[in-house]
Amino acid sequence: MDATVIEGVGSLAAMLTTGSFIPQAWLTFRTKDVSGISLGMYSAFTTGVALWLLYGMAMGSWPITVANAITLSLAMAILLMKLVYGKQ
């Protein structure tokens, strides 16, 4: 497959996965409702996203890097909210 097509597929995948995460993150930020969030799952998810970010940077893939940088910042914020508001 042509490199341009591959980058296009990666870009579309990055936009869809990151874009689908944004409404849930926004809802969590607005409501501060973290009761349905598993601390273990979100810790593993955030770690996984951080590793994908490192992978994207190592591979020089901007779609993977940008998408995971955005998702990581949102996931870390939600994880922090879980730690702060989850004890209430």
Order of alpha helices (4+ residues) and beta strands (2+ residues): alpha-alpha-alpha
